[in-house]
Amino acid sequence: MKNNILSISEYRNNPEFYFSKGLRLANKKNLSEAYRNLMKALELEPDNSEYKFNMACFLSELQRPREANRLFNDILTNFDPTMFDCFFGLGCNSFEVGNNEKAAEYFDKYLYFDAEGEFSYEISEMAFYLKLYSEVSHNNKFLKTSVTNLKKAQTYLKENNTEKAVGCLYKAIRANPFNVEARNQLTLALMEKQQFIRAEYINSTVNIIDSENIWGNCLNIYLLSRSKRNAAFRRALEILPYRPIENRDELLCAATVLMVFDKTEELVKLVETYAVEYSDRLVYSVLMLAYIITGKRSKALELSEMINVYTANCGSLADWVSYITDENNRGQIADNVVKEYANLFCVNQEPIKSRYDAGRYYDLLRDSGPDKIKLPKKYAPIIEGALRNREIMYSSLYKKEIISILIKAVQDLKQPVEPFNGSYDMYSAALEYSYCRLFHIDMEKGEIILKYKITSGLLNDALKVLNISF
């Protein structure tokens, strides 16, 4: 009997049970119970795209388009950019609230990505109507919007303005979920902001779009190493040298990973394979360094003859060749492999791109992040209020993230906040709004005000006090 009870308990804690039950209840028009069961499924498995999608559809049926669209966008951004039916939902909801411009954009995206999809006929008719009667014409301009935002982000990154860069990268991805370059840039930016779980979300979507993308696979290796998922890390690192290399940047990207993780034998084989195809002084220098590290000095000396062709116009390279081939320097080189590798770009007078910046990744792997600080107990009601009003599509890390946001805000305050019973809601509202702004979630102030039953003045006062930057 005891075993049966345990099995029932396990069954009842299976999200699929609640999901299936929710769908059955929805078909029977028992909407309140359907909603409760779908919510339970999402609570048990918050990152399940199928559950999210069906909940978004359900919310659309309940005439809650803003909440539904947040879920649709969340799926396309963080979980599965190939769920093109989300564009149909986004378009229909936008049309329902009278935003014909956005509706036309979403319908264009659906037809662009899934021209033969289930809803393509209906969408073609709706898109035609919008363009005929609403003077709306997109002609896939979302592709240009995505590229423009990516370029803006790259400019901000050069200026070390990561916050603005992240915002532009999210916009680039929202405009075109298949912008892999933007996704890779965002993954790295989130890693540097110590938001590793969110970086993993974005990185996993690159694998869905293009499983052979070299930078995406390299970023995945760094993330696996950082999270200490050793078995998966070893497999990914072992496979990397055998993935197809399409260009020089990809070769250097893969070479950087192998150098950072001290896989120099594999590095030698990789660069030897592509050295003829991508023959230049930097690639030869990488191979020469790998030869020295792996004890293949005779090969290094042989290669130095080829590199000497380039040294006439590059004195620093000539000095480096002399240094690297000097037996007396072998120990020093072996102790500073990543530093020597990073130095190659300077020696060859070539700027280091983010995808193969060895020092950058090495530091990321070593950085343990900020010291853990506890939030004083007097602020607990603020967190509790934000949790009570949590939106369906918020990350499974929501509690941890809002605590982190509040801790930082409290630390930066010139004068401590002394919350009292009547003020908790305004600070909870400010915290949730700040969370949405920081993580680029489309949440209007008006929605927050209604949810927390406060005035706009109180919300603005709380935001001013907390002074959270975004």
Rosetta blueprint (number, residue, H / E / L):
1 M L
2 K H
3 N H
4 N H
5 I H
6 L H
7 S H
8 I H
9 S H
10 E H
11 Y H
12 R H
13 N L
14 N L
15 P H
16 E H
17 F H
18 Y H
19 F H
20 S H
21 K H
22 G H
23 L H
24 R H
25 L H
26 A H
27 N H
28 K L
29 K L
30 N L
31 L H
32 S H
33 E H
34 A H
35 Y H
36 R H
37 N H
38 L H
39 M H
40 K H
41 A H
42 L H
43 E H
44 L H
45 E L
46 P L
47 D L
48 N L
49 S H
50 E H
51 Y H
52 K H
53 F H
54 N H
55 M H
56 A H
57 C H
58 F H
59 L H
60 S H
61 E H
62 L L
63 Q L
64 R L
65 P H
66 R H
67 E H
68 A H
69 N H
70 R H
71 L H
72 F H
73 N H
74 D H
75 I H
76 L H
77 T H
78 N H
79 F H
80 D L
81 P L
82 T L
83 M L
84 F L
85 D H
86 C H
87 F H
88 F H
89 G H
90 L H
91 G H
92 C H
93 N H
94 S H
95 F H
96 E H
97 V L
98 G L
99 N L
100 N H
101 E H
102 K H
103 A H
104 A H
105 E H
106 Y H
107 F H
108 D H
109 K H
110 Y H
111 L H
112 Y H
113 F H
114 D L
115 A L
116 E L
117 G L
118 E L
119 F L
120 S H
121 Y H
122 E H
123 I H
124 S H
125 E H
126 M H
127 A H
128 F H
129 Y H
130 L H
131 K H
132 L H
133 Y H
134 S L
135 E L
136 V L
137 S L
138 H L
139 N L
140 N L
141 K H
142 F H
143 L H
144 K H
145 T H
146 S H
147 V H
148 T H
149 N H
150 L H
151 K H
152 K H
153 A H
154 Q H
155 T H
156 Y H
157 L H
158 K H
159 E L
160 N L
161 N L
162 T H
163 E H
164 K H
165 A H
166 V H
167 G H
168 C H
169 L H
170 Y H
171 K H
172 A H
173 I H
174 R H
175 A H
176 N L
177 P L
178 F L
179 N L
180 V H
181 E H
182 A H
183 R H
184 N H
185 Q H
186 L H
187 T H
188 L H
189 A H
190 L H
191 M H
192 E H
193 K L
194 Q L
195 Q L
196 F H
197 I H
198 R H
199 A H
200 E H
201 Y H
202 I H
203 N H
204 S H
205 T H
206 V H
207 N H
208 I H
209 I H
210 D L
211 S L
212 E L
213 N L
214 I H
215 W H
216 G H
217 N H
218 C H
219 L H
220 N H
221 I H
222 Y H
223 L H
224 L H
225 S H
226 R H
227 S L
228 K L
229 R L
230 N H
231 A H
232 A H
233 F H
234 R H
235 R H
236 A H
237 L H
238 E H
239 I H
240 L H
241 P H
242 Y H
243 R L
244 P L
245 I L
246 E L
247 N L
248 R H
249 D H
250 E H
251 L H
252 L H
253 C H
254 A H
255 A H
256 T H
257 V H
258 L H
259 M H
260 V H
261 F L
262 D L
263 K L
264 T H
265 E H
266 E H
267 L H
268 V H
269 K H
270 L H
271 V H
272 E H
273 T H
274 Y H
275 A L
276 V L
277 E L
278 Y L
279 S L
280 D L
281 R H
282 L H
283 V H
284 Y H
285 S H
286 V H
287 L H
288 M H
289 L H
290 A H
291 Y H
292 I H
293 I H
294 T L
295 G L
296 K L
297 R H
298 S H
299 K H
300 A H
301 L H
302 E H
303 L H
304 S H
305 E H
306 M H
307 I H
308 N H
309 V H
310 Y H
311 T H
312 A L
313 N L
314 C L
315 G H
316 S H
317 L H
318 A H
319 D H
320 W H
321 V H
322 S H
323 Y H
324 I H
325 T L
326 D L
327 E H
328 N H
329 N H
330 R H
331 G H
332 Q H
333 I H
334 A H
335 D H
336 N L
337 V H
338 V H
339 K H
340 E H
341 Y H
342 A H
343 N H
344 L H
345 F H
346 C H
347 V H
348 N L
349 Q L
350 E L
351 P L
352 I L
353 K L
354 S H
355 R H
356 Y H
357 D L
358 A H
359 G H
360 R H
361 Y H
362 Y H
363 D H
364 L H
365 L H
366 R H
367 D L
368 S L
369 G L
370 P L
371 D L
372 K L
373 I L
374 K L
375 L L
376 P L
377 K H
378 K H
379 Y H
380 A H
381 P H
382 I H
383 I H
384 E H
385 G H
386 A H
387 L H
388 R H
389 N L
390 R L
391 E L
392 I L
393 M L
394 Y L
395 S L
396 S L
397 L L
398 Y H
399 K H
400 K H
401 E H
402 I H
403 I H
404 S H
405 I H
406 L H
407 I H
408 K H
409 A H
410 V H
411 Q H
412 D H
413 L L
414 K L
415 Q L
416 P L
417 V L
418 E L
419 P L
420 F L
421 N H
422 G H
423 S H
424 Y H
425 D H
426 M H
427 Y H
428 S H
429 A H
430 A H
431 L H
432 E H
433 Y H
434 S H
435 Y H
436 C H
437 R H
438 L H
439 F L
440 H L
441 I L
442 D L
443 M L
444 E L
445 K H
446 G H
447 E H
448 I H
449 I H
450 L H
451 K H
452 Y H
453 K L
454 I L
455 T L
456 S H
457 G H
458 L H
459 L H
460 N H
461 D H
462 A H
463 L H
464 K H
465 V H
466 L H
467 N L
468 I L
469 S L
470 F L
